[in-house]
Amino acid sequence: MKVSEFQRLIEDIYGDKDAARGTAGTYMWFAEEVGELSRALRRGDRSGLEGEFADVFAWLSTLASMHQIDLEKVAAAKYADGCPRCSSTPCACAEPTPAHGTAQGS
């Protein structure tokens, strides 16, 4: 399944509920799922990790859909040529300090 297909599937399953909840409420659910992923990473539980990664991806897809963002399109546009900062694969950027953002171009 392609990212765009997954995003449409999540829209079909949850779109009405997500629209009613709005961005703020949906973001809070997304943040909660990221917290659950963090706990699963600490525990190293493979089945827990798989489920939490899927949940985070679903909620991220929902947020993108709510704002008419095609995740597959924007991810390809930003990362198709390698690192957005140095254009290398693998990234050749020096590790950032906390005050200077992440290597992913923020």
C-alpha positions as CSV (number, residue, x, y, z in Angstrom):
1,M,0.0,0.0,0.0
2,K,1.3,3.4,-0.9
3,V,1.3,6.3,1.6
4,S,-1.4,8.1,-0.4
5,E,-3.6,4.9,-0.4
6,F,-3.2,4.6,3.4
7,Q,-4.0,8.3,3.8
8,R,-7.2,7.9,1.8
9,L,-8.1,4.7,3.7
10,I,-7.8,6.5,7.0
11,E,-9.9,9.4,5.6
12,D,-12.6,6.8,4.6
13,I,-12.6,5.2,8.0
14,Y,-12.4,8.2,10.3
15,G,-12.8,11.4,8.2
16,D,-16.2,12.4,9.6
17,K,-15.2,11.8,13.2
18,D,-11.9,13.7,12.6
19,A,-13.7,16.6,11.0
20,A,-16.1,16.9,14.0
21,R,-13.2,16.7,16.5
22,G,-11.2,19.4,14.7
23,T,-7.5,20.0,14.5
24,A,-6.9,20.7,18.2
25,G,-8.6,17.6,19.4
26,T,-7.0,15.5,16.7
27,Y,-3.6,16.8,17.5
28,M,-4.1,15.9,21.2
29,W,-4.8,12.3,20.1
30,F,-1.8,12.3,17.9
31,A,0.4,13.6,20.8
32,E,-1.0,10.8,23.1
33,E,-0.1,8.2,20.5
34,V,3.5,9.6,20.2
35,G,3.7,9.2,24.0
36,E,2.6,5.6,23.7
37,L,5.2,5.0,21.0
38,S,7.8,6.5,23.3
39,R,6.9,4.0,26.1
40,A,7.0,1.1,23.6
41,L,10.4,2.2,22.4
42,R,11.7,2.2,26.0
43,R,10.3,-1.2,26.6
44,G,11.6,-2.7,23.4
45,D,8.4,-4.6,22.9
46,R,8.2,-5.5,19.1
47,S,4.5,-6.1,18.9
48,G,3.8,-2.9,20.9
49,L,6.2,-1.0,18.7
50,E,4.4,-2.2,15.5
51,G,1.0,-1.1,16.8
52,E,2.2,2.3,18.1
53,F,4.0,3.1,14.8
54,A,0.8,2.3,12.9
55,D,-1.2,4.4,15.3
56,V,1.1,7.4,15.0
57,F,1.1,7.1,11.2
58,A,-2.7,7.0,11.1
59,W,-3.1,10.1,13.3
60,L,-0.4,11.9,11.3
61,S,-2.3,11.0,8.1
62,T,-5.5,12.3,9.7
63,L,-3.9,15.7,10.5
64,A,-2.5,16.0,7.0
65,S,-5.8,15.2,5.4
66,M,-7.6,17.7,7.6
67,H,-5.3,20.3,6.1
68,Q,-5.4,19.0,2.5
69,I,-1.8,17.8,2.6
70,D,-0.8,14.8,0.6
71,L,1.8,13.2,2.7
72,E,3.3,11.1,-0.1
73,K,3.7,14.1,-2.3
74,V,5.2,16.5,0.2
75,A,7.6,13.8,1.6
76,A,8.8,13.0,-1.9
77,A,9.2,16.7,-2.7
78,K,11.2,17.4,0.4
79,Y,13.4,14.2,0.6
80,A,13.7,12.8,-3.0
81,D,17.1,14.5,-3.6
82,G,18.5,13.4,-0.2
83,C,18.9,15.6,2.9
84,P,17.0,18.9,2.4
85,R,20.0,20.8,3.8
86,C,23.0,19.2,2.2
87,S,21.4,17.2,-0.7
88,S,23.4,14.2,0.2
89,T,22.4,10.6,0.8
90,P,23.4,9.7,3.5
91,C,23.2,13.1,5.1
92,A,26.6,14.8,5.5
93,C,25.4,17.6,7.8
94,A,27.1,18.0,11.1
95,E,24.8,17.0,14.0
96,P,22.8,20.1,15.0
97,T,22.8,21.6,18.5
98,P,19.4,21.9,20.2
99,A,19.2,25.6,19.3
100,H,19.7,24.9,15.6
101,G,17.0,22.4,14.9
102,T,17.2,18.9,13.5
103,A,19.1,17.4,10.5
104,Q,15.7,17.0,8.8
105,G,15.7,20.6,7.8
106,S,13.8,22.3,10.5
